[in-house]
Amino acid sequence: MTAIKLSPLSVHSKIDHLLHGEKLVDGVKARRGNESDVETIHQFLTAETDTNTNNLGNGTLPTISSISMSMQYGQGYPIYLLLEKKNEDGQWQLCALAQWSFGYSTWKGRAMNLDTLQLAAYEETGMKCLINIARLFSCSRIVFQVSVDC
């Protein structure tokens, strides 16, 4: 299988095209996060944190500025998968997200490196989207690490 060249714009357009055709359950839609989502992503990531320790377990809270800078086009920058569901007012509201970037190893090939995974009740839908994206870009593996506070 030949790997697709990862130019910044082609990555984003291929992901958008794939997600547009996804058939999701329970009225949830998936899309790639963009610059206009920075504040929403920040609120979602920081909503469940302990404000006394100001961290997410073992890392520091992301700032709006750091999320905005990470949204820049480029192969090494993180990409956000957003899952949204309509609220009582009929507006789309963020209900789950994943953040990843692509990596490459000479010996193991291309990988999808998951950095943040907050899927809550939408694990199956979120993982289905991530697996389809990994397949689209010929990733040989999906890499993620779980930190557990003892």
C-alpha positions as CSV (number, residue, x, y, z in Angstrom):
1,M,0.0,0.0,0.0
2,T,1.5,3.4,-1.0
3,A,1.4,6.1,1.6
4,I,-0.3,9.3,0.7
5,K,1.9,12.4,0.8
6,L,1.0,14.6,3.7
7,S,0.9,18.2,2.5
8,P,-0.9,20.4,5.0
9,L,-3.9,21.4,2.8
10,S,-4.4,17.9,1.4
11,V,-4.5,16.4,4.9
12,H,-7.2,18.7,6.0
13,S,-9.3,18.4,2.8
14,K,-9.0,14.6,2.8
15,I,-10.2,14.5,6.4
16,D,-13.1,16.9,5.7
17,H,-14.1,14.8,2.7
18,L,-14.0,11.5,4.7
19,L,-15.9,12.9,7.7
20,H,-18.6,14.5,5.5
21,G,-19.5,11.0,4.3
22,E,-19.5,9.4,7.7
23,K,-22.9,7.9,8.8
24,L,-23.0,8.4,12.5
25,V,-25.5,7.3,15.1
26,D,-27.6,9.1,17.8
27,G,-27.7,12.4,15.9
28,V,-23.9,12.9,16.3
29,K,-21.9,14.5,13.6
30,A,-18.1,14.5,13.2
31,R,-15.9,17.2,11.7
32,R,-12.3,18.5,11.8
33,G,-11.7,21.4,14.2
34,N,-10.6,24.7,12.8
35,E,-9.4,28.1,14.0
36,S,-13.0,29.2,14.8
37,D,-13.3,26.4,17.3
38,V,-10.4,27.4,19.6
39,E,-12.5,28.8,22.4
40,T,-15.0,26.0,22.3
41,I,-12.2,23.4,22.5
42,H,-10.6,25.3,25.3
43,Q,-13.8,25.4,27.3
44,F,-14.4,21.6,26.7
45,L,-10.8,20.6,27.7
46,T,-10.9,22.7,30.9
47,A,-14.5,22.1,32.0
48,E,-13.7,18.9,33.9
49,T,-10.4,20.0,35.6
50,D,-9.6,20.6,39.2
51,T,-9.2,24.3,39.4
52,N,-7.1,24.1,42.6
53,T,-4.3,22.1,40.9
54,N,-4.8,23.7,37.5
55,N,-4.0,20.6,35.6
56,L,-5.4,17.6,33.7
57,G,-3.9,15.0,35.9
58,N,-0.3,15.1,34.8
59,G,-0.1,18.0,32.4
60,T,-0.9,21.7,32.5
61,L,-4.1,23.2,31.2
62,P,-4.0,24.3,27.6
63,T,-4.4,28.0,27.0
64,I,-6.5,29.6,24.2
65,S,-3.2,30.8,22.8
66,S,-1.5,27.4,22.8
67,I,-4.6,25.8,21.1
68,S,-4.7,28.5,18.5
69,M,-1.0,28.0,17.7
70,S,-1.5,24.3,17.4
71,M,-4.2,24.8,14.8
72,Q,-1.6,26.0,12.3
73,Y,-1.4,23.9,9.1
74,G,1.4,21.4,9.0
75,Q,2.0,17.7,9.2
76,G,3.4,17.8,12.8
77,Y,0.7,19.9,14.3
78,P,-2.2,18.4,16.1
79,I,-5.5,17.9,14.3
80,Y,-8.8,17.9,16.2
81,L,-11.8,15.6,15.6
82,L,-14.9,17.1,17.0
83,L,-18.1,15.2,17.7
84,E,-21.2,17.4,18.0
85,K,-24.8,16.8,18.9
86,K,-27.8,19.2,18.8
87,N,-28.8,20.6,22.2
88,E,-32.4,21.5,23.3
89,D,-32.2,24.8,21.3
90,G,-31.3,22.9,18.1
91,Q,-27.7,24.3,18.1
92,W,-24.7,22.0,17.5
93,Q,-22.8,21.5,20.7
94,L,-19.4,19.8,21.3
95,C,-19.9,16.5,23.1
96,A,-16.5,14.8,22.5
97,L,-13.1,15.4,20.9
98,A,-9.8,13.7,20.0
99,Q,-6.5,15.5,19.2
100,W,-3.8,13.8,17.2
101,S,-0.9,14.3,14.9
102,F,0.9,12.1,12.4
103,G,4.3,10.7,13.0
104,Y,6.7,8.5,11.0
105,S,9.2,5.8,11.9
106,T,11.6,4.4,9.3
107,W,11.0,0.9,10.7
108,K,7.3,1.0,11.6
109,G,5.9,3.5,9.0
110,R,3.3,6.2,9.5
111,A,1.4,6.4,12.8
112,M,-1.5,8.4,14.2
113,N,-0.4,9.7,17.6
114,L,-3.4,10.4,19.8
115,D,-2.6,13.1,22.3
116,T,-6.1,13.8,23.8
117,L,-9.0,11.5,23.8
118,Q,-12.2,12.7,25.5
119,L,-15.0,10.7,23.9
120,A,-17.2,10.0,27.0
121,A,-20.3,8.2,25.8
122,Y,-19.2,8.4,22.2
123,E,-16.3,6.0,22.2
124,E,-17.5,3.8,19.4
125,T,-18.4,6.7,17.1
126,G,-15.1,8.5,17.8
127,M,-12.9,5.5,17.4
128,K,-14.6,4.5,14.2
129,C,-13.8,8.0,12.8
130,L,-10.2,7.8,14.0
131,I,-9.7,4.4,12.5
132,N,-11.1,5.4,9.2
133,I,-8.8,8.5,9.1
134,A,-5.8,6.3,10.0
135,R,-6.7,3.9,7.2
136,L,-7.1,6.8,4.7
137,F,-3.5,7.9,5.4
138,S,-2.1,4.4,5.5
139,C,-1.1,4.5,9.1
140,S,0.5,1.2,10.3
141,R,-0.6,1.9,13.9
142,I,-2.5,4.2,16.2
143,V,-0.4,5.2,19.2
144,F,-1.8,6.4,22.5
145,Q,-0.8,6.4,26.1
146,V,-3.0,6.3,29.1
147,S,-2.1,8.1,32.3
148,V,-3.8,7.0,35.4
149,D,-3.6,8.9,38.7
150,C,-3.0,6.5,41.6
